[in-house]
């Protein structure tokens, strides 16, 4: 007991903690587990007439997983989902996992999604959990834990056998002798243990049992360390097969002759084809059949083992009839054939009853709807309300009757459907056919009576109508023609009086064309008016001739002949007024079109001229031909020519004023508006003035700072080169690139300082004037340091120092005091009292000197 693994473990129902570790230690164990667990599952699934081939694939829909749990637990699970969608599969697997959890098993890291996705690792973990719960947990030997009890049972059973020392569930079994010892202990006729050695034990096992044994243990025996879970699965199977063999043989297994007798008794039950009248009864039969397969029918391999073991029955059992394997196989085949036929019959009967229930419910629904519709219809058809009705009421009754006839015809299909359903129920031998036939016959008899009453009422209504029909038809014809004609006249009056607002010559031309088309329809309209009045005159003639008592006016319309004549006269008066209004508007639009063309012609010249001048000024401002004075003269000539163009702008303003007075809002002849022209003109004047001012400032800067024309051209060339957008200004990035090209090595702080000088308003751009100021200042600072020291040396009489008196004598008072206050004392070898160091002063102000 001290040598097998983990003896101190009291609860062996926590497989998840070591599952990942085991799978990572030896991938070959997965193959052993897959084969072992598949065989274990099939040993139970065969009891339900099925099996699996691929453990991670066949459990994905959850159906066989639920069936496996029902077989091994003997309990019924929730009804599974039969759909093929992923949600149905997950639902089935969740039902199985919930059932496992209900048995006190804690599932860790095993979810339905992993099983449905075919995760082999999770599927094997789940099956191992099931094996632990239903095959190992209940094993108990001398009040030990499941694993300890199973190991103790193995040790006791194999104790008498040489070369067998069971201390654990892995390496103690790798030579196979432990399995052979367990088999020999309980079925000595299968193995000659005395001739076994670890090498030959698999080849010497006999019989079908041993062949299956060799097939399943091939991947386990002979490995360095067999998988513990696979070994425990096989050993637990041996435990359940052998430890309770005597009890099983007494309580559950049938002897061969009793099995054969059981088969012969069962087949007649399976061949009974007595149908049930209700779906519930047939479904109960199906459930009974499934219970029979799952709970009562013995596995086929048990029958074969019974047949083989019958050969070893001792003489004391000679009175028991001998049953051969052939007898068992033949009877078993007949049993399976009967099962197949019985199941097919059950399913066909269920489908038939489903069809019958559906048809019966459909019959009841359609019959109820029809009976509800016919309720009161016979009484309505027998009324004689038409005898005292007026013509309009007769007409209304006839229309209502026609609607009823249409409704009656529409219900013909329902009656035919009811009869067809009743016939089909009879053909399918529906158990309640008499009541269905009686109800159907009543519906058909009532339907025939409704048809006869409907025809009788129609004839009576038509006889009553005949005397007044002619007049009524004329009234109806009058109304049908008077209504649209009246609508036409009202629409015409509305259109003729409609105030039109047009903006183009095309719009007024369209209105004129439409009006001419309307006038062309007036002769035909007059003919229609006379025809309508003629119908009314004919009615009057019939009334006078036959002395018909006409109560009231035309029931179909309120439009009188006086209304039609009055509106017609009004239309005739409005037509010439419309002609005059359209003619006046046409003249006005012609004048507007002339103004548009006149404005468009000028604007299409002035607009491009302004744009061209703007571009030319821009080129002049950045070109480097000639001196700044030449550029200035050129720009002033441009300014003069621009100012001379002002009369054309004024003329365009005058044309625009006329357009505004005429309320013209668009002009297809030009894309320029007066606002565009004004803005462009102001920009042009501003640009030429600003450009002239810039050039004048450049001249002042050049003269003030002594910049040569050549330097000015170089500044302009550099500026134009880095002005990548050609806007006459450099942005901050362009200016940075320019400084780098000139040798400046600066950080962000230094660049920000320079930008604050050249762009004090923080606009993010550098103008050419600011660029000139910066460049001239930089060049001036570079040269001034040497110049200032040379000047001081002259003032000092070529000495290396200068005195206070010399400074006050040679410089203006404020400059002299400034220098005295800031110059350091001179400390050279030739120093005299009061000597000042003008060189360090110059260096401090202007940088290092070349002197």
ROGURO-645989 format. One record per residue (C-alpha): x, y, z; residue in three letters. Coordinates in steps of 0.02 Angstrom, whole numbers, plus 50000, padded with zeros to 5 digits. Example, Ala and Ser with C-alpha at 12.3 -4.5 7.8 and 13.67 -1.06 7.14 Angstrom:
BEGIN
506154977550390ALA 506844994750357SER 
REM end
This chain:
BEGIN
500005000050000UNK 501505011550024UNK 502185009549849UNK 500785015049733UNK 500525033249682UNK 499685045849797UNK 498985034449931UNK 498505049450036UNK 497215055449906UNK 495485052849979UNK 494455060749841UNK 494945054649670UNK 493605064749582UNK 494665079949539UNK 495435075649369UNK 495555093149298UNK 497035098849406UNK 498265086649327UNK 497495085049155UNK 498555098249067UNK 500155092149150UNK 499845074049097UNK 499465078848918UNK 501065088848905UNK 502195075448980UNK 501915062248844UNK 500875065448688UNK 500795046648659UNK 499645045448809UNK 498305054548710UNK 498275040348585UNK 498115027448726UNK 496705037348807UNK 495795040148642UNK 495795021348604UNK 495385016048781UNK 493995028748808UNK 493225024848637UNK 493165006248681UNK 492405010148852UNK 491065021348776UNK 490625008548642UNK 490454994848773UNK 488975004748841UNK 488305012648680UNK 488094995548599UNK 486754992148727UNK 485755005848640UNK 486154999048467UNK 487485011748418UNK 489325015948440UNK 490635029448403UNK 492145029248288UNK 492975045948326UNK 492805051448505UNK 493005070348476UNK 491895070748320UNK 490455058948368UNK 490065068148531UNK 490015085548451UNK 488125086248427UNK 487845079848607UNK 486595066348553UNK 487705051048583UNK 488425059448737UNK 486685060848813UNK 486305042848760UNK 487915036748843UNK 487445045149007UNK 485695037649000UNK 486415020048973UNK 487735020749110UNK 486605029749236UNK 484945021249198UNK 484105038349207UNK 483195048749077UNK 483965065449027UNK 483035080348958UNK 482385078848781UNK 483805082648659UNK 483755095548520UNK 483695087848347UNK 484225103148249UNK 485885104248156UNK 486345121848206UNK 487765125548325UNK 486565132148457UNK 485645115448459UNK 487275105848482UNK 487835117148624UNK 486135114948706UNK 486295095948700UNK 488075095948769UNK 487545107948908UNK 486155096048957UNK 487435082048969UNK 488645092649071UNK 487235098349185UNK 486775080149216UNK 488595076149259UNK 488655091049377UNK 487025085349458UNK 487955069449509UNK 489145079449617UNK 490525080849487UNK 491435097549477UNK 491865101549297UNK 493325113549280UNK 493825121349114UNK 492665109749017UNK 491335119448921UNK 490035114548792UNK 490855125448659UNK 492495115548668UNK 491575098948648UNK 490535105648502UNK 492125112248420UNK 492905094848429UNK 494265099348554UNK 495075082248582UNK 495915087048745UNK 494315093548823UNK 493295078748758UNK 494505066148832UNK 494465075648996UNK 492575075048998UNK 492525056148962UNK 493815053149099UNK 492705062849219UNK 491225051649169UNK 492275035849192UNK 492835041649364UNK 491045045449418UNK 490125030449348UNK 491465016749338UNK 492735020349475UNK 492015031349611UNK 490855018049682UNK 492235004949697UNK 492585001749880UNK 493634988249959UNK 493764988150149UNK 493155006350162UNK 494585013350057UNK 494485026749923UNK 494025021649745UNK 495805021449680UNK 496495012949836UNK 495114999949835UNK 495374996049650UNK 497254994149678UNK 496964983349832UNK 495774972149732UNK 497104970049595UNK 498444965949723UNK 497384952749805UNK 496834944749642UNK 498624944049571UNK 499534939649732UNK 499734920949690UNK 500494924449519UNK 502364925149490UNK 503184939949405UNK 501674950849450UNK 501894964949575UNK 500494977749563UNK 501014993749652UNK 500235007049540UNK 499215009849383UNK 500635012949259UNK 502315003849256UNK 501644988949355UNK 500604984449201UNK 501814988049058UNK 502324969549033UNK 500504963949021UNK 500664950149151UNK 499524959349272UNK 498094958949145UNK 498414940549109UNK 498404936549295UNK 496694945149318UNK 495964936049169UNK 496684919149223UNK 496064921649401UNK 494264923149340UNK 494274914149170UNK 495684901349176UNK 495064892849019UNK 495584908048915UNK 497444908848960UNK 498774895549002UNK 499674906549127UNK 501084893849158UNK 501744896448984UNK 501724915348989UNK 503174927248991UNK 503114946048971UNK 503564944648788UNK 502344931048737UNK 500834934948846UNK 499864943848709UNK 500174930448579UNK 499624915948691UNK 497924922648744UNK 496504912848665UNK 494724915948608UNK 493754931248548UNK 493924939348718UNK 495814938148709UNK 495844944548530UNK 494914960248581UNK 496064961548731UNK 497614961048621UNK 496874973848501UNK 496514986948635UNK 498114984548738UNK 499334985048592UNK 499695003548620UNK 499885001548808UNK 500884985748843UNK 502734987748809UNK 502795006848830UNK 504005014348957UNK 502585021549063UNK 500805017249011UNK 499465030349037UNK 498725028849210UNK 496975033849155UNK 496935020749018UNK 497545007249140UNK 496255012149271UNK 494875011749140UNK 495314993849086UNK 495574987749265UNK 493904995349321UNK 493064986049177UNK 493874969849238UNK 493304973849414UNK 491494976149363UNK 491564960849250UNK 492414948949372UNK 492154954849552UNK 490264953449536UNK 490244939149410UNK 489284927549522UNK 487964940649565UNK 487804945849383UNK 487574928049326UNK 486224925649456UNK 485314942149440UNK 485524948649263UNK 486324936949139UNK 485294923549060UNK 485934905949024UNK 486034902048839UNK 484444891848835UNK 483514905448936UNK 484184918948819UNK 483544909348670UNK 481864907248755UNK 481844925948795UNK 482164930048613UNK 480744918748558UNK 479564926948682UNK 480104944548631UNK 479924942648441UNK 478004940748445UNK 477914956948545UNK 478964965548413UNK 477874958348274UNK 476274965148350UNK 475644978748231UNK 474054983848321UNK 473935002748292UNK 473395015748419UNK 472165029648387UNK 473135043748471UNK 474855050948449UNK 475175049848636UNK 474865031048637UNK 476015028148489UNK 477385038948566UNK 477225028748725UNK 477505013048621UNK 479065020948548UNK 479695025348722UNK 479345007448779UNK 480345001048632UNK 481805012348674UNK 481735007048857UNK 481754989148798UNK 483344992148697UNK 484185002148832UNK 483684992548989UNK 483044975148948UNK 483954969048794UNK 485624960448836UNK 487164965048733UNK 487554953448589UNK 489314949348653UNK 488534942848815UNK 487514930648712UNK 489074924648622UNK 490004922648786UNK 488524912648854UNK 488634901148705UNK 490524898748726UNK 490374895848914UNK 489024882848887UNK 490354871048826UNK 491144871549002UNK 489534867149096UNK 489924852749216UNK 488994836149212UNK 487874841449353UNK 487014853149230UNK 486664839849101UNK 484784842349119UNK 484954859749045UNK 484664859448856UNK 486224862848753UNK 486174878848650UNK 487444881448512UNK 488214897648453UNK 487334895248287UNK 485634894448375UNK 486014910348471UNK 486624919548314UNK 485104914148212UNK 483894919248349UNK 484834935648376UNK 484744939548191UNK 482874936448192UNK 482714947548345UNK 483644961948262UNK 482604959948103UNK 481004960648208UNK 481674975948300UNK 482044984648135UNK 480314981048066UNK 479474986048229UNK 480415002448237UNK 480015006548055UNK 478185002648088UNK 478175013648243UNK 478945028348150UNK 477755026248003UNK 476265025348120UNK 476845040948211UNK 477015050148046UNK 475285044047995UNK 474515049748159UNK 475425066348146UNK 474665068447973UNK 472935063248038UNK 473035075048187UNK 473565089148073UNK 472155085547950UNK 470855083748088UNK 471375100248167UNK 471375108447995UNK 469625101547963UNK 468975108148129UNK 469725125448100UNK 469045127247923UNK 467345120347973UNK 467225132448120UNK 467705147248011UNK 466425142247879UNK 465015139348005UNK 465385156148085UNK 465275164547914UNK 463615156147865UNK 462775160448029UNK 461265171647990UNK 461515171247802UNK 459905161147767UNK 458825173447864UNK 459615188147772UNK 459275180347601UNK 457425177347642UNK 457055195747680UNK 455835205347565UNK 456475222747598UNK 456535226547412UNK 454615227647396UNK 454535245147475UNK 456225251547422UNK 456575266147308UNK 457665264547154UNK 459205270547243UNK 458885258247383UNK 458605244447255UNK 460255248847176UNK 461095248447343UNK 460295231647382UNK 460865224947214UNK 462645230747244UNK 462605223247416UNK 461925207047343UNK 463285206747212UNK 464575208847348UNK 463765194447443UNK 463805183547287UNK 465665187347266UNK 465945182947447UNK 464925167047423UNK 465955162047272UNK 467555165247368UNK 466975153147503UNK 466705139447375UNK 468545134747389UNK 468395132747577UNK 466915120947560UNK 467855110647432UNK 469375110247547UNK 468305104447693UNK 467585090347587UNK 469315085547523UNK 470035084847700UNK 468575074147758UNK 468855062247613UNK 470715061047652UNK 470335057447835UNK 469215043147779UNK 470555036347663UNK 471835036747805UNK 470615027447918UNK 470405041348046UNK 469615034348203UNK 468335048648219UNK 467795048348037UNK 465905046848073UNK 465825063548163UNK 466895071548028UNK 465745064747891UNK 464175070747981UNK 464845088248003UNK 465445088847822UNK 463735083247757UNK 462865096647859UNK 464025109947787UNK 463725103947608UNK 461815103647630UNK 461825121147702UNK 462945127047559UNK 461705120747428UNK 460275129547516UNK 461255145947522UNK 461535144847334UNK 459675142447299UNK 459155156947412UNK 460475168247334UNK 459795165047158UNK 457995167747214UNK 458405184647295UNK 459355190547140UNK 457865187047028UNK 456705196647142UNK 457865211647150UNK 458055211846961UNK 456155211346932UNK 455905225947051UNK 457285235646969UNK 456665233746788UNK 455395248246791UNK 456655261046852UNK 458215254046773UNK 458245264946616UNK 458135281346710UNK 459375275546839UNK 460615270446705UNK 460455287646625UNK 460735295846794UNK 462255284946820UNK 462935289046647UNK 462635307446679UNK 463565306446845UNK 465025296646770UNK 465285309646635UNK 464815325346732UNK 466025322146876UNK 467645321346775UNK 467065335646663UNK 466675346246814UNK 468375342146887UNK 469185346946722UNK 468315363846720UNK 468775367446901UNK 470585362846865UNK 470575373746709UNK 469895388646805UNK 471205386346938UNK 472605385346810UNK 471975400346710UNK 471935411046868UNK 473565404446940UNK 474885417846968UNK 476465412346881UNK 478235417146932UNK 479575414246801UNK 481405419146791UNK 481935414246616UNK 481305415646438UNK 481235396646429UNK 480025395846575UNK 478805408346498UNK 478915399546331UNK 478465383246419UNK 476945391446498UNK 476405398846331UNK 476555381946245UNK 475535373546381UNK 474185386946366UNK 474065384646177UNK 473885365946202UNK 472475369246326UNK 471545380446203UNK 471665366646072UNK 470635355246188UNK 469185367446207UNK 468175361446054UNK 468185343446115UNK 467725349446289UNK 466225358846219UNK 465625342846132UNK 465765333346297UNK 464745347046383UNK 463345345746254UNK 463335326646269UNK 463145327546459UNK 461715340146444UNK 460925328646314UNK 460885314246440UNK 459965325246565UNK 458725330746432UNK 458355312546390UNK 457975308946573UNK 456775323446576UNK 455925317146419UNK 455685299546491UNK 454965306546652UNK 453705317146557UNK 453245303346435UNK 452975289046558UNK 452445299446710UNK 453745291546819UNK 453695296847000UNK 455485302347032UNK 455795306747213UNK 457255318747234UNK 458695322647116UNK 460065312147038UNK 460665300647176UNK 462395298647102UNK 462935316847091UNK 462525334347150UNK 463135342446989UNK 461695350746895UNK 461635356546713UNK 461615374446778UNK 463265371346868UNK 464075364646710UNK 463485379346601UNK 464025392346728UNK 465785385246746UNK 465965383246558UNK 465555401846530UNK 466845406546663UNK 468195396346577UNK 467845404946411UNK 468075421946494UNK 469715417546578UNK 470605411546420UNK 470905428846338UNK 471465435946506UNK 472785422446517UNK 473355426146340UNK 473665444346385UNK 474625440246545UNK 475765427846458UNK 476145440046318UNK 476655453746441UNK 477765441846540UNK 478595435746380UNK 479085453546334UNK 479805456346509UNK 480825440346503UNK 481545445146332UNK 482185461346408UNK 482905451646557UNK 483805439746441UNK 484595454546350UNK 485235461246517UNK 485945444146564UNK 486895442646400UNK 487545460446414UNK 488175457846592UNK 488875440546551UNK 489875446846403UNK 490745460146507UNK 490985449246661UNK 491775435346558UNK 493105448046502UNK 493395457246665UNK 493505441946776UNK 494925433446680UNK 495805450446659UNK 495855452646850UNK 496525435146874UNK 497865437746743UNK 498425454046823UNK 498525445646994UNK 499655432246924UNK 500765444846834UNK 500985455146992UNK 501465439447086UNK 502785435346957UNK 503485452946960UNK 503625452647150UNK 504715437147150UNK 505705439246990UNK 507555444246999UNK 507725453746834UNK 508495470846856UNK 508625481347012UNK 507305484647143UNK 507035501547061UNK 506655492746897UNK 505385481746984UNK 504615496947068UNK 504435506146903UNK 503675490646824UNK 502415488846964UNK 501925507246955UNK 501585505346769UNK 500475490446811UNK 499595500746943UNK 499245514446817UNK 498545502146689UNK 497435494546823UNK 496755511346877UNK 496395515446694UNK 495295499546689UNK 494105506646820UNK 492795513546695UNK 492425495846635UNK 492105490546814UNK 490935505346836UNK 490025500846675UNK 489795482846739UNK 489115489946902UNK 487815499546802UNK 487275483746709UNK 487175474546875UNK 486065488246946UNK 484845485746802UNK 484845466746832UNK 484445469347016UNK 483035481346975UNK 482325468346855UNK 482405455046995UNK 483535443646896UNK 484315430847012UNK 485325419546898UNK 486315420946738UNK 486765405846634UNK 487895416246521UNK 489275418646650UNK 489955410746808UNK 490495427846876UNK 489385437746992UNK 489595456047031UNK 490175451347206UNK 491565440647129UNK 492105455247018UNK 492095467547165UNK 493105456147277UNK 494345452547136UNK 494525471047096UNK 494835475647279UNK 496105461547295UNK 496965467447138UNK 497125485447202UNK 497675479347373UNK 498945467347299UNK 499755480247184UNK 499835492947325UNK 500545480447448UNK 501815474147321UNK 502405491947282UNK 502545495247469UNK 503565479347493UNK 504775484047355UNK 504955501647427UNK 505325494047598UNK 506605482647519UNK 507455497747441UNK 507475506647610UNK 508155491247695UNK 509485488847563UNK 510055506947576UNK 509985507547766UNK 510965491647791UNK 512145493247645UNK 511525477747555UNK 512135476347377UNK 511025471847232UNK 511955455547215UNK 511555451247398UNK 509765456247371UNK 509665444547221UNK 510415430547326UNK 509135433647463UNK 507745433247333UNK 508425417147255UNK 508525408447424UNK 506795414347473UNK 506025408847307UNK 506895391947319UNK 506185387847491UNK 504485395647454UNK 503875378747393UNK 502045383747382UNK 502505399447282UNK 501395410347389UNK 502675424047419UNK 502875418047600UNK 503785403647684UNK 502945393247817UNK 503915387847973UNK 504525371447898UNK 505145380147739UNK 506055393147845UNK 506845379547954UNK 507475370847795UNK 508175387447734UNK 509135390447898UNK 509835372747897UNK 510435375147718UNK 511375390747775UNK 512285380847911UNK 511225384448064UNK 511295370548192UNK 509895374248315UNK 508675365848430UNK 506835369148451UNK 507105383048577UNK 508305392448465UNK 507165390448314UNK 505695396748416UNK 506725412048465UNK 507145415848283UNK 505305413348232UNK 504765425848364UNK 505915438548279UNK 505375435548098UNK 503535431548140UNK 503115442748290UNK 501235440948258UNK 501355421848263UNK 500515419448095UNK 501605404448053UNK 502355412547896UNK 503905422747853UNK 503755436947727UNK 505155441947610UNK 505355458447704UNK 505575449247870UNK 506795437447785UNK 507825452247720UNK 507845460247893UNK 508425444047972UNK 509765440647840UNK 510435458347842UNK 510515458048032UNK 511435441348031UNK 512705447047902UNK 512905463747991UNK 513235455248157UNK 514575444348083UNK 515585458948012UNK 515325471948151UNK 516345463348287UNK 517985465448193UNK 517515482748134UNK 517105488648311UNK 518765482048381UNK 519705490248240UNK 518805506748277UNK 519225505448462UNK 521045501948419UNK 521125517848315UNK 520335527848456UNK 521595520148578UNK 523075525148471UNK 523465507348417UNK 523555501348599UNK 522765485148663UNK 521775495048790UNK 520865511748799UNK 520675524348939UNK 519155533149010UNK 519755549948949UNK 519985543448772UNK 518225536648768UNK 517475552848833UNK 518495562848712UNK 518115552748556UNK 516315546648583UNK 514655555248615UNK 514315556548803UNK 512935543148810UNK 513965530648709UNK 515535534448809UNK 514645531548975UNK 513855515448906UNK 515575508448860UNK 516405514149023UNK 515055505649125UNK 515235489049033UNK 517085487448988UNK 518125476549104UNK 519835482849169UNK 521285478449055UNK 522525466249138UNK 523855464249005UNK 525745466749036UNK 525685484248961UNK 524195489649069UNK 524135506949151UNK 522975512849290UNK 521205515249226UNK 521495504849067UNK 519935496548995UNK 519835480448889UNK 518915485248730UNK 519265468148648UNK 518285457948777UNK 516915471048767UNK 516775468948578UNK 516845450048591UNK 515475449648721UNK 514345460248612UNK 514685452748440UNK 515515435848463UNK 517295429848437UNK 518435441048338UNK 519645436048202UNK 520905448948268UNK 
REM end
